[in-house]
Amino acid sequence: GGDQFLQDFHIPEVLVFPPGTALYQHHLYKNGSLHFMDKSSCLAPYLLRPHVHSTVLDMCAAPGLKTIQLAGIAQSGKVYAVERDAGRFQSLKEMIANSGADNVVTLHSDVTKLNDVEKYNDVEYILLDPTCSGSGMRDRQPRSSVQSSSDKERLYKLQGFQLTLLRFAFTKFPAAKRVVYSTCSLNVEENEEVVQAALNSKHHEFQLVNVSKKLPGWINFGSEDFEFGTKCIYSRPETDFTNGFFVAVFERKKHYSRDDTRSVPENDQDYIEDTNKKAC
């Protein structure tokens, strides 16, 4: 029946209902307690895992579902939700208002042009889910694997935009501990290639970490054509029954202190690894 549901195997705050369950009239949906999201979209906020009371930045926040998830995780912390497009910003504000998330501050701006960026020096956790091709969305699955020259040109323009934002996240927020980069794309140009270019950039202290321990039983990872590929994850429509999605998690190499470690619950240990070690 419609009152039956499961708790998701990977993400505890995700509840799974049978197809066709009529929830639009449910009071928990109407009052903003429940939100409808594809599981793939929940992965990035879950893997960012901001501590309670921390300060979070959602760099490209509209329409706001990931922002709301982050607000719930951070609880009494603060979430800055930035959106540059006027129409999407209005949608973001409305969604946040309807959710009742009173710890979200919405900002209508290009995140790279925030006034007095120093005001955000307390940001510890950053989610970057930028504009992408959307190739992972099930209603946009390509009928042909052949890309036209215009498709490739658009991909590389997107790649440049995505890389600019990721480098900005790495270098402009001195208190940032963890950065999650995600796209709803299955294109390596927007995913592994962006990660590789960001890691190769100068003047940052971030390293890629392996998230597989946080998602037991996960089966889809990044391309083995890249040395770091298996540290990243994909969700894929054909095996995960979700939209296609890519997630990479970065952490600052030197952010761990005894106090910070003590604040992590025993059942939620950080999963940083020495990424400089290579398998024999």
Secondary structure as UniProt FT lines:
FT   TURN            2..3
FT   STRAND          6..7
FT   TURN            12..13
FT   STRAND          15..16
FT   TURN            19..20
FT   TURN            24..25
FT   HELIX           27..30
FT   TURN            31..32
FT   HELIX           39..48
FT   TURN            52..53
FT   STRAND          55..58
FT   TURN            59..60
FT   TURN            62..63
FT   HELIX           65..74
FT   TURN            75..76
FT   STRAND          78..83
FT   HELIX           86..99
FT   TURN            102..103
FT   STRAND          104..108
FT   HELIX           111..113
FT   TURN            115..116
FT   HELIX           117..120
FT   TURN            121..122
FT   STRAND          125..128
FT   TURN            135..136
FT   HELIX           138..140
FT   HELIX           149..171
FT   TURN            174..175
FT   STRAND          178..183
FT   HELIX           188..190
FT   HELIX           192..200
FT   STRAND          206..209
FT   HELIX           212..214
FT   TURN            216..217
FT   TURN            224..225
FT   TURN            227..228
FT   HELIX           229..231
FT   STRAND          233..235
FT   HELIX           237..240
FT   STRAND          245..252
FT   TURN            253..254
FT   HELIX           258..262
FT   HELIX           266..268
FT   TURN            275..276
//
